[in-house]
Amino acid sequence: MPSREERLEGGLWGLLVGDALGVPYEFHAPEAIPPARDIELEPPEGFHRAHPGVPAGTWSDDGAHALCLLDSLLFHGRLDLEDLGRRLVNWREWGYLAVDGQVFDVGIQTDRALAMFRAGAPATSAGPAGVQDNGNGSLMRVLPLALWHRGSDAQLASDAMDQSLVTHGHVRARVCCAVYCLWARRALEGAARPWDEAVSGFRALYPRGSEAREELDGAILPLGAEDTPGRGTGYVVDCLRSARDCVATGGDYEGVVRSSIRLGHDTDTTAAVAGGIAGVLGGVRAIPSRWRSAMRGTELVEPLLRKLLAHHASAKAE
């Protein structure tokens, strides 16, 4: 069994490697994706790759946003939405925590939200909040919150929903973030059925009649449709279900992220979201060394990872 430290490291690298692995395959229909055995950081010869100017092993906005959140948490010791908003703006304008400082694959909704924030909107209301504003941009970055957090499940779920407000204000996206963080926490704890326990935990926190519970039971996991398969799209509910399905196959890290990419469409985000959980479950040593060694931008990750591990080591010493 991997140690807690290995799970923490596996979660962060699992997200980043999954993101980078999915980058070249983005926007393709499932039937256009190569067989699972051929999915690598460098696509097979002749494959019409997305983002052709981006070198293999480069994370996209998913990884950069996750690092922005982690850096903010480690610096302030709490969730600070205004600081998170500023860091995301610095990413958008200056390439903060992007590999080589190069920004690409910017989500439309995220761009709108950051424009609102730059114009003076509070971070708590910058994210569009209509029912059509339920992309997966806040879900893709939230894993570091679960890796960092030392509070109760209620505090973790609340913070997960709050961090979404900066770019994705609708309760549906916010609840998906909370369920995902509880899922990651259960995986970190070595629970036997982390997904099921996370969903049960969320329902215990938010009783029937609450807005969050109504959203979970009505739109995210409606009765009779809990097993609706994910399709790898950018819709936040579909992204969460897709990650659930890929992790549920019971395969190793490599199998999970490859099956995520085989869904097509928003391949980098699906693989980042599923890969983060797979990395927590298997630990960092479960991530193939050929992928880890080919990752670019390690100089941006390693200092944050050391601080994250020290953050948890200090808790053990208290």
N, C-alpha and C positions, 0 to 999 in steps of 0.2 A: 504494500500500500504506500502511495506517495505521502511524504510528510506534508504538514500544513504549508511550510515554506515552498515546497515543490508545487503544491496546488496553486498558491498565489502567483508564483512565477509562470506556471503553466497557463493560468487564466489570461494574464496580460499578453504573453507571447502567443497564446492560442488565438486571441482576437486579432493581433497584428498579422500573424502568418496567414490566417484564414482570409483576412482582408486582401493582403497582397496576392495570395493565390487566386482569388476571385477576380481581381482587376482585369486581366486580359480577356475574360470570358463574359464580361458584363454586356447586357442588352441583347444577348443572343437567345433565341428560342431554345427550348430543351433539345429538340431534335438536331440542332446545330452544334451542340456541345460534344466534344470528343468523348470516347469511352472513358470510364473512371480511371482505368489503368494508365491513360495517357495524359491525365490532367496533372500538370506540373507548373512551377512558376514561369517557365518558358513554354508557351504552348507548342503543340506539334507543328512541324513545318507545313506551311500552306493555310494554316488557320487564320481567318481574318480577325485579328485581335482588336479589342477595344483599346483606346488610349495608346496608339502605336508608338508615341514618343516617350512613353514612361518605361524606364528600365525594369526588368524583372526584379522582384523582391521589394517593391515599393508599396507601402500602404497608402490608402487614399484618404478621403475626408473622414471616413469611419475611424481609422486609427488615430489621426491627428486630433479629432474631437475627444476621443477617449483619453488621450494623453493630456489634453487641455483640462479636462475634468480632474484627472488624477493630480496634476501639478497644482491646481487650485486647492484641492482638498488637503494635500500635504503642506502647502504653504500656510493656509489659514487654520487648519485643524478643525474645520467645519465646512458645511456647504454654504458658499457665499455666491448667490446667483448673480449679483452685479459683477463680481470678479470673473465668474465663468463667462458671462456675456462679453466682458472686455477681452478675455483670452480668445474667445471664438472670433471676435472682430479682428484681433491681431493675426489669427490664422488666416482669415479671409483676405486681409489687406497686405500682410507682410510674410505670410508663410510660416508663422510660428508653429513649431512642432510638426511641420510637414517635412518630408525627406527632401533635402536640397533646397528647402524653402519654396518648393514648387506646389502651387495649389491647383488641383484639378478635380473634376467630378463633383461640382458644387450642387447640392440639392436646391431645387427651386424654392421650396418652402423655407428652408434654412436661410437662403439668400434674402428672402423677404423679411424674415424675422430679424436678421442681423442689420438690415437696412433700417428697420423700425428702431432697433436698439441704438444704432448710431445717431438717429434723429432725435433721441431723447426719451424714448419709451422706457419705462421701468422694465427690468428683466422679467418681473413676474407677469407682465402683460405683453411682452414683445412677440411671443409666439402666436401665430394665427390659431384661432380656437373654434373654427367652424367644423361641422361634421365631415367636410371634404378635406380638412387639413390634418389628415391622419397618416402621413408618411412615417417612415421608420427612422428618421434622423435623430430622435432622442433615444430610441431604443439601442441604436448602434453604438452609442458612446457610454452607456450607463454602467457597464460591468465594473469599471474601477471603483465605483461607489460601493458595490457589494464587497469588493476585495479589501477596501480601506475601512469600512464601517465596523465600529465596535459597540454600537447601541443595540437596542431591542429590535425585534421584528417590526414593531409598530413604527419606530423611528426610522428604520431602514426603508420601509414602504413609503412613508411620508416624504422622506428626502428624495427617493427615486421619482415620485410623482412631481415634486417641486422642481427638480433639475430639468424636467421636460418643458416647464413653462417658458424657458428662454427661447425655445424654437418651435415647440409643439404644445399648444395650450389646451387642446381638447382632452376631456377626461379619458377618452379611449386610449390615446397614446400614453397618457400618464399611468393608467392602470397596467398597461402592457409592461411598462418600465418597472413597476412595482413587483409584478408577478415574476418577471425575469430576475430581478435582484434577489427575491426570496428563493428562487430556483438555484441561483448561483450560491447563495448561502448554504442551502441544504447540500449541494454538491461539495462545497468546501468542508462541511461537517462530516462528509462520508455517509450521508443518509442512504438507506436502501432504495428508496423511490423518491428522488429529489423533486421531480416535476409534480407528482401527485401530492407530496407533502407541502410543496410551495403553494399550490392552488388551495389546498385545505387550509393552510395557514392564512392565506389572504382572506378566505371566506370567514374565518374566525375573527379576523381583525375588522372586517367591514360587514356588518349584518345586513340582512335583507331590508330593503327600503332606503339604504344609503345610495348615493349617486354612484359611487365606485362599484358597489356590489351589483347594482342594476346594469351597469355597463359590462361588467364581467359576465354576468349570466345572460344578458340580452344580446350582446354583440361579439364578445370575444370567445367565450365558451358556452354558447347557448345549449340548453338541455336538448339532448338528442343529436347534437352536432359537435360534441367534444372531439370526435375522431375525424372531423373534416380535414382532409390532407392539405398541407401547405403547397403552394405553387411557386414559391421563390420570388414573389413580386415585391414592390416597394411599399405596399400597404402594411401598416404596422401589425395588424392582427395576423395577416398572412405570413409576415416575416417571423413572428413569434411561433406560430404553428409549424412553419417550415423547419425552424431550428429544433423544435420539440421532436418532430418526426425523424429528423436526421440523427439526433442524439439517441433516440429510442431504438434505432437499429441495433444498438449494443456493440457497434464496431469500435475500433480504436480511433485515435485522432485523425489519422490519415483517411480512414473510411468515412468519418463524419463530414469532414470538409469537402471531400470529393463528391459525396452524395448531395451536399448542399449546392455545389456548383452545377451538378447534373440537372438540377431543377431549372437552370437558366435564369434569364431576366436579371434580377438585382443580385448577381452572384457574389460580389464582394461583401455586401452587407449580410446576406444570408450566411455566408461562410464565416464572417467575423462573429456574428451573434451565436451561431452553433459552435464555432471553433473555440470561443471563449469558454463555454460550458465544458466542451470536450477536454480542453486544456486543464480546467479545474479538476475534472474527474480523474484524468490520467496523470496529471503532473507534467512538469516541463519535459521530462525525459520521454514522454509519450509522443512528443512532436518530433518528426523525423529530422535528424541532424542535417541532412542535405538542404532542408528548407530553412532551418534556423541559421545555418552558416551562410546562406545566400541572401539573407535579409539585409537591406540597406537601412541606414539611420540608427544603427545600434547605439551610437554615441548619445542619441536623444533619449533612448529607453533606459539604459543601464543606470544612470543616476537616479531616475525616478523609481526604478525597481528597488534599488538599494534603500532608498528612503521608505518605501512601502514596507519592506521586510523589517527595517529598524522600527517602524511605527508599531508593528505587531510584536516585535521582540520586547519593546518597552512595556507593552501591556502585560506580557508574561512575567516581567520582572516586578510589576507593581504588587 
